[in-house]
Amino acid sequence: MNMYNLLKQREAIGKPIRVGIIGAGRYSAQFIAQLPFIPGIKLVSVAELDIGKAREVCTKAGWSEKGISLANTVNEINDGARSGKVVLTEDAEQLIGAELDIVIEVTGVAEAGAYHSWKALESGKHVITVTVEADHLVGSALKQLADKKGLVYSLGYGDQPACLCEQIDWVRTFGFEVVCAGDYKLHKVGQEYTTPDNVWEHYGYSEEQVKSGHFNTKMYTSFVDGTKTAIEMCSVANACNLIPQKRGLTYPVVSYDDSPNMLKPISEGGILEHSGTVEVPSVRTRDGKVLIQSPHWGPLWGVYTVFKGRSEYVSHFMTYFNNQNRILTDSSGKYSMLFRPIHILGLELGFSVAQVGLFNAPTGTPVSVAGDVVATAKKDLKAGDVIDGPGGYAIFGRLVPAEQSFAKKYLPVELSEKAKLTRNVAKDSFITYDDVTMDESGFLFQLRRKIEKEYSPAVH
C-alpha cells in the first residue's frame, strides 16, 4: 500500500489532502499535533464554538500564533488557507463550504454529528467521523448519501470501532469466519446504574481535577454505565454486519488466555448465543479482582477478533502455529484470536485521512443496520418524568439486535434526552416510543425515522 510515499508524492506536486475539523477536543488535538510530521495532508480549518479553546488546542499542538487566523466566511477561510494559515471559525457550515477534500467530524454530539456529516456530503466532501453517537444511529443513511454522491463516509481510525473493522477485514480477506469481535473492560457488576452523583468513584481523579471544568460528568458516566461501549459495539456491528446477541453485551469474565475457548458459540462449548456477533469480556471477576493476563500490559485497552478456520486442514496448521506461540487458539484448533493491545485515538487518525484521500476507501463504514442501542431504565421511572439522556440519572443504553428494536419500537438512547414519560417504566425495562412524548422536529430524529421506514433486517 505504501501510503507514506504516496503522501510524499502529493506533497511534492503541491496537491495535499485538504482537511477541515469540526470540534476541538482531545481527539482533534492529538491529530493536529501529528500533522506537522505527516506529508501530503494540509489542515485548512478548525470549527469550534469556543474559539479560545480551538486556539489553545492548536498552539499546544505546536502551531505558532502567527500561523493561525480567524474567519467568519467561506472566502475568508479559503484566503487564509492559501496564505498558509490554519483558519479558526465558530461556524461549522462555513468550514463545510470551504475548499476541502475531507471534513472530519469530532464533536461527539449526535445531533451535530449527523447534521455536519450530512451537510458535508451534500457539499461534495468526504466525511470521516469520530462521533459514533451519530454513526450507530443514522450511519446507514449517511452512507447511503455518500454512495449517491460518489463520496466516502468513514469511521475514524484510532477509535476502537475502526480498529476492529480493520481486524475483521483482515480475518475475512484471509478466508476465516468471524465469530466474535469486541474489546475488554474492567466491568463491575451493577455499574450500569452509575449516575453523575457517584461516577467519580470509578476514576482516580481528585476533587480539584473534577472541579477544573475539564471533565464532562455525563460523558464519563456514559463510559461507566456501558452506554458508550454499547454505542461503539453497535457501530462495529453495523459496519461489519455482526448481529448482537439478544441479551446484548453481557461482560463475561474471560481471561486473555481463555478467550478462544470461551468466545465461541454455546453449541461449540463456548458462551455465545451464535457466531458472527460482538461481545465485551470483563477482566474483573465478580468479586472485584483483576485477572492476571499473559501479555504484561493486559488486554484492558485492546481489541480482539475471534475467528474460525473453515476446514480440518486449516485447523491442523492453526494448532501447529499455536504450539509455536505464533497465535492463540482453543483446544480444538478451530478457533483463534487476533488481538491488538493498543489504540491511541487521534494520534492514528492520519491513517483514515490517507485511506480516504488517496484511495477513496473508508476505514470502516455501515453496511447494514444490525444493531441498535436502546434506552433502558436505571431505576423505576414514573409518568411525567423527563429523561436526561445518556450519562444521566434515568437511563443507560443497552445493545440489542436492530430487528428486535425496530419491531418493538424501542426508543434509541440518543433520542431519549428531554423525552417525557407518559406512563411508568420499571427499572431495567426498555423504553419505547409509545412510552414517551418528545420533540420530533430535530434533524437526527428525522434521519432516524427515514432509516426506520426503509429498514430491512440485516442478512447474516
C-alpha positions in Angstrom: 0.0 0.0 0.0 2.9 2.3 0.8 0.7 5.2 1.9 3.6 7.3 3.2 5.4 7.5 -0.2 2.1 8.3 -1.9 1.5 11.1 0.6 5.0 12.4 -0.1 4.2 12.5 -3.8 1.1 14.5 -3.1 3.2 16.9 -1.1 5.8 17.1 -3.9 3.3 18.1 -6.6 1.6 20.6 -4.3 -1.8 18.8 -4.0 -2.1 17.8 -0.4 -5.3 16.2 1.0 -7.1 19.2 2.4 -9.0 18.6 5.7 -11.2 20.6 8.0 -12.0 19.5 11.5 -15.3 20.2 13.4 -14.7 20.1 17.1 -11.6 20.9 19.1 -11.5 18.3 21.7 -8.8 15.8 22.9 -9.1 13.6 19.8 -8.7 16.6 17.5 -5.7 17.9 19.5 -3.9 14.6 19.1 -4.4 14.6 15.3 -3.4 18.2 15.0 -0.2 17.6 16.9 0.8 14.9 14.4 0.0 16.8 11.3 3.3 18.8 11.0 5.1 15.4 10.6 2.8 13.9 8.0 3.4 14.9 4.4 0.6 15.4 1.9 -2.1 16.4 4.4 -3.0 20.0 4.9 -5.1 21.3 7.8 -7.2 24.1 6.4 -9.6 25.0 9.2 -10.9 24.1 12.6 -14.5 24.9 13.6 -15.3 25.2 17.3 -17.9 27.3 19.1 -15.2 28.2 21.7 -12.5 29.9 19.6 -10.3 30.3 22.6 -10.4 26.5 23.1 -9.5 25.9 19.4 -6.6 28.4 19.6 -5.3 26.7 22.7 -5.5 23.2 21.0 -3.6 24.4 18.0 -0.9 26.2 20.0 -0.4 23.4 22.4 -0.1 21.1 19.4 2.8 23.1 18.2 1.2 25.6 15.8 2.5 29.2 16.1 0.3 32.1 16.8 1.4 33.7 13.5 0.2 30.6 11.7 -3.3 30.9 13.0 -6.1 33.2 11.7 -9.8 33.8 12.3 -12.6 33.8 9.8 -16.3 34.1 9.6 -17.0 33.3 5.9 -16.1 30.7 3.3 -14.0 33.2 1.4 -12.0 34.2 4.5 -11.3 30.5 5.2 -10.1 29.9 1.7 -8.0 33.1 1.6 -6.4 32.2 5.0 -5.6 28.7 3.8 -3.9 30.0 0.6 -1.7 32.2 2.7 -0.6 29.1 4.7 -2.6 29.8 7.8 -4.7 27.4 9.9 -8.1 29.1 10.0 -10.3 29.0 13.1 -14.0 29.6 12.8 -17.1 29.4 15.0 -19.3 28.4 12.1 -19.1 24.8 11.0 -21.2 25.4 8.0 -18.6 28.0 6.7 -15.9 25.3 7.1 -18.0 22.8 5.2 -18.4 25.3 2.4 -14.6 25.9 2.1 -12.2 24.3 -0.4 -11.7 20.9 1.3 -11.4 17.3 0.4 -12.4 15.8 3.8 -14.5 17.0 6.7 -13.6 15.3 10.0 -16.5 15.4 12.5 -15.3 15.2 16.1 -18.0 16.9 18.2 -19.1 13.7 19.9 -22.7 15.1 19.9 -25.2 13.0 18.0 -27.4 15.8 16.6 -24.4 17.9 15.5 -22.5 15.0 14.1 -25.4 13.8 11.9 -26.1 17.3 10.6 -22.5 18.2 9.9 -21.8 14.9 8.2 -25.0 15.2 6.0 -24.2 18.8 5.0 -20.6 17.9 4.2 -21.6 15.1 2.0 -24.2 17.3 0.3 -21.4 19.8 -0.4 -19.2 17.2 -2.1 -16.8 16.4 0.7 -15.7 13.1 2.0 -16.5 12.6 5.7 -14.5 10.9 8.5 -16.5 10.7 11.7 -15.4 10.0 15.3 -18.9 10.8 16.5 -20.1 7.3 16.9 -23.0 8.7 18.9 -24.4 9.7 15.5 -23.0 6.9 13.4 -24.5 4.0 15.3 -27.9 5.6 15.0 -28.0 7.1 11.5 -24.8 6.0 9.8 -26.6 3.9 7.2 -28.4 7.0 5.9 -25.1 8.9 5.8 -23.5 6.0 3.9 -26.5 6.0 1.5 -26.0 9.6 0.7 -22.2 9.2 0.3 -22.8 6.4 -2.2 -25.3 8.5 -4.1 -22.7 11.4 -4.3 -19.7 9.1 -5.1 -18.1 10.0 -1.8 -16.7 8.2 1.2 -18.3 8.1 4.7 -15.8 6.6 7.1 -15.2 5.8 10.7 -12.1 7.4 12.2 -9.1 5.2 12.8 -7.6 5.2 16.3 -11.0 4.8 17.9 -11.9 1.2 18.7 -14.7 0.7 16.0 -12.4 1.5 13.1 -9.6 -0.6 14.6 -12.0 -3.5 14.9 -13.2 -3.0 11.3 -9.6 -3.4 10.2 -9.2 -6.6 12.1 -12.4 -8.1 10.8 -11.5 -7.2 7.3 -8.1 -9.0 7.8 -9.9 -12.1 9.0 -12.4 -12.2 6.2 -10.0 -11.3 3.5 -7.8 -14.3 4.5 -10.8 -16.7 4.3 -11.7 -17.1 8.0 -15.1 -16.9 9.6 -15.6 -14.0 12.1 -17.0 -15.5 15.3 -16.9 -12.6 17.7 -15.3 -9.1 18.0 -15.0 -6.5 20.7 -12.8 -5.1 23.4 -12.1 -5.8 27.0 -13.3 -3.8 30.0 -12.8 -3.7 33.8 -16.6 -4.3 34.3 -18.1 -4.3 37.7 -21.5 -5.8 38.5 -24.1 -3.1 38.8 -22.2 -0.3 37.2 -24.9 0.2 34.6 -26.8 2.1 37.4 -24.0 4.6 37.8 -25.1 8.3 37.9 -23.4 11.6 37.9 -23.5 11.5 41.7 -21.2 8.5 42.1 -19.4 8.3 38.8 -16.1 9.6 40.1 -15.8 6.6 42.4 -14.8 4.7 39.3 -11.9 7.1 38.4 -8.9 8.2 40.3 -9.4 11.9 39.8 -9.1 14.4 42.7 -11.8 16.8 43.7 -9.7 19.6 42.3 -9.4 17.9 38.9 -13.1 17.4 38.7 -13.9 21.0 39.6 -11.4 22.3 37.0 -14.2 22.2 34.3 -12.2 19.9 32.0 -14.3 16.8 32.9 -17.8 16.2 31.3 -19.6 14.4 34.0 -22.4 12.9 31.8 -19.8 11.7 29.2 -17.8 9.9 31.9 -21.0 8.5 33.3 -21.9 7.1 29.9 -18.5 5.4 29.8 -19.0 3.7 33.2 -22.7 2.7 32.8 -21.9 0.9 29.5 -23.8 3.3 27.1 -20.6 4.4 25.3 -19.4 0.8 25.0 -22.8 -0.3 23.6 -22.7 2.5 21.0 -19.2 1.6 19.9 -20.1 -2.1 19.5 -23.2 -1.1 17.6 -21.1 0.9 15.1 -18.9 -2.2 14.7 -22.0 -4.4 14.2 -23.4 -2.2 11.6 -20.1 -1.8 9.8 -19.4 -5.5 9.7 -22.9 -7.0 9.7 -22.4 -8.7 13.0 -25.7 -9.5 14.8 -25.8 -8.6 18.5 -26.9 -11.3 20.9 -30.5 -11.0 22.1 -29.2 -10.5 25.6 -26.8 -7.7 24.4 -23.4 -7.3 25.9 -23.0 -9.5 29.0 -19.5 -8.6 30.1 -18.5 -12.3 30.8 -15.4 -12.8 32.9 -12.8 -14.1 30.4 -9.1 -14.1 30.7 -6.9 -13.4 27.6 -5.6 -16.9 27.5 -9.0 -18.5 27.6 -10.7 -16.2 25.1 -10.7 -18.5 22.1 -12.1 -21.3 24.3 -15.0 -19.2 25.6 -15.8 -16.6 22.9 -17.4 -19.1 20.6 -21.0 -20.5 20.3 -22.6 -22.5 23.1 -23.0 -25.3 20.6 -19.2 -25.5 20.3 -18.6 -25.3 24.1 -18.4 -21.6 24.4 -20.7 -18.9 25.8 -22.1 -17.0 22.8 -25.6 -17.3 21.5 -24.4 -17.5 18.0 -21.4 -16.9 15.8 -20.9 -13.5 14.0 -21.6 -11.2 16.9 -20.0 -8.7 19.3 -19.1 -9.1 23.0 -17.1 -7.2 25.6 -15.4 -9.5 28.1 -14.6 -8.3 31.6 -11.1 -8.8 33.0 -12.5 -8.2 36.5 -14.0 -11.1 38.4 -17.4 -10.8 40.1 -15.7 -10.3 43.4 -13.7 -7.4 42.0 -10.3 -9.0 41.4 -8.5 -8.1 38.2 -7.4 -11.2 36.2 -3.7 -11.7 35.6 -3.1 -11.8 31.9 -0.3 -13.3 29.7 0.6 -10.1 28.0 2.3 -8.0 30.6 0.1 -5.0 29.8 -3.1 -7.0 30.0 -5.9 -6.7 27.4 -7.7 -3.8 29.1 -7.3 -1.3 26.2 -7.1 -3.9 23.4 -9.4 -5.0 20.7 -9.9 -8.6 19.6 -11.5 -10.7 16.9 -12.1 -14.5 17.4 -12.2 -16.3 14.1 -12.6 -19.9 12.9 -10.8 -21.9 10.3 -13.2 -23.4 7.8 -11.6 -26.8 7.3 -9.8 -29.5 9.3 -6.7 -28.9 7.2 -6.6 -25.2 8.3 -7.2 -26.2 12.0 -4.2 -28.6 11.8 -2.0 -25.6 10.8 -3.5 -23.3 13.4 -2.8 -25.9 16.1 0.8 -26.1 14.8 1.1 -22.3 15.0 -0.4 -22.2 18.5 2.3 -24.7 19.6 4.9 -22.4 18.3 3.4 -19.5 20.2 2.6 -17.7 16.9 -1.1 -17.4 17.7 -3.6 -18.3 20.4 -6.1 -21.0 19.7 -8.7 -23.0 21.5 -8.2 -26.7 22.5 -9.7 -27.9 19.2 -7.5 -25.7 16.9 -10.6 -24.4 15.2 -11.0 -21.1 17.0 -8.2 -18.5 17.1 -7.9 -14.9 18.2 -6.4 -11.8 16.7 -5.5 -9.2 19.3 -4.3 -5.6 19.2 -3.2 -4.4 22.6 -3.4 -0.7 22.0 -5.3 2.1 20.3 -4.1 5.7 20.6 -7.0 7.7 19.4 -6.4 10.8 17.3 -2.6 10.1 17.0 -3.7 7.4 14.5 -6.3 9.4 12.6 -3.9 10.1 9.7 -4.4 6.5 8.5 -8.1 7.3 7.8 -7.2 10.5 6.1 -4.7 8.8 3.8 -7.0 5.9 3.1 -9.9 8.1 2.2 -7.9 10.8 0.4 -5.6 8.5 -1.6 -7.9 5.5 -2.3 -11.5 6.7 -1.8 -11.8 3.9 0.7 -13.2 4.0 4.3 -11.6 2.6 7.5 -15.0 1.2 8.4 -18.4 2.2 7.1 -22.0 1.0 7.7 -23.0 -1.9 5.5 -26.2 -2.9 7.4 -28.5 -2.0 10.2 -27.6 -4.9 12.5 -27.7 -3.4 16.0 -29.4 -0.7 18.0 -28.7 0.9 21.4 -31.9 1.5 23.3 -32.9 3.5 26.4 -33.1 1.3 29.5 -34.4 2.4 32.9 -31.7 2.8 35.6 -34.5 3.0 38.2 -38.2 2.9 38.4 -39.4 5.8 36.3 -42.8 7.5 36.7 -45.2 9.1 34.2 -44.3 12.7 33.9 -40.5 12.2 34.4 -38.3 13.9 31.9 -35.4 11.7 30.7 -32.0 13.4 31.0 -30.4 11.4 28.2 -27.2 9.3 28.1 -24.9 9.6 31.1 -27.7 10.9 33.3 -29.8 9.7 36.2 -32.6 8.0 34.3 -31.4 5.6 31.6 -28.4 3.7 30.2 -28.0 2.3 26.7 -28.3 -1.4 26.0 -27.3 -3.1 22.7 -29.9 -5.2 21.0 -30.4 -6.7 17.5 -32.0 -4.0 15.3 -34.7 -6.4 14.2 -35.9 -6.7 17.8 -35.6 -3.0 18.4 -37.5 -1.9 15.3 -40.2 -4.5 15.8 -40.9 -3.5 19.4 -40.5 0.3 18.8 -37.7 0.7 21.3 -36.5 4.3 22.0 -32.9 4.8 20.8 -30.7 6.1 23.6 -29.5 9.1 21.6 -33.1 10.3 21.1 -34.1 10.0 24.8 -32.9 13.3 26.1 -35.9 15.6 27.1 -38.4 12.8 26.3 -41.3 12.9 28.8 -42.7 9.6 30.1 -46.5 9.1 29.6 -46.5 6.0 31.8 -44.5 4.2 34.5 -41.5 2.2 33.4 -39.9 -0.3 35.7 -36.1 -0.5 36.4 -34.2 -2.4 33.7 -37.1 -2.2 31.3 -36.6 -1.0 27.7 -38.4 2.3 27.0 -40.4 2.5 23.8 -41.6 5.3 21.6 -45.1 4.6 22.9 -43.9 5.4 26.5 -42.9 9.0 25.8 -43.8 12.3 24.2 -40.9 14.1 22.5 -39.8 16.8 20.2 -39.8 15.2 16.7 -38.5 18.3 14.8 -34.7 17.7 15.1 -32.6 16.6 12.2 -31.3 13.5 14.0 -34.9 12.3 14.7 -36.0 12.9 11.1 -33.0 11.0 9.7 -33.6 8.1 12.1 -37.3 8.0 11.0 -36.1 7.7 7.4 -34.0 4.6 8.4 -36.9 3.1 10.3 -39.2 3.4 7.3 -36.6 1.9 4.9 -35.4 -0.8 7.4 -35.0 -4.4 6.3 -33.3 -7.0 8.6 -29.6 -7.5 8.1 -28.7 -10.7 6.3 -26.2 -12.6 8.3 
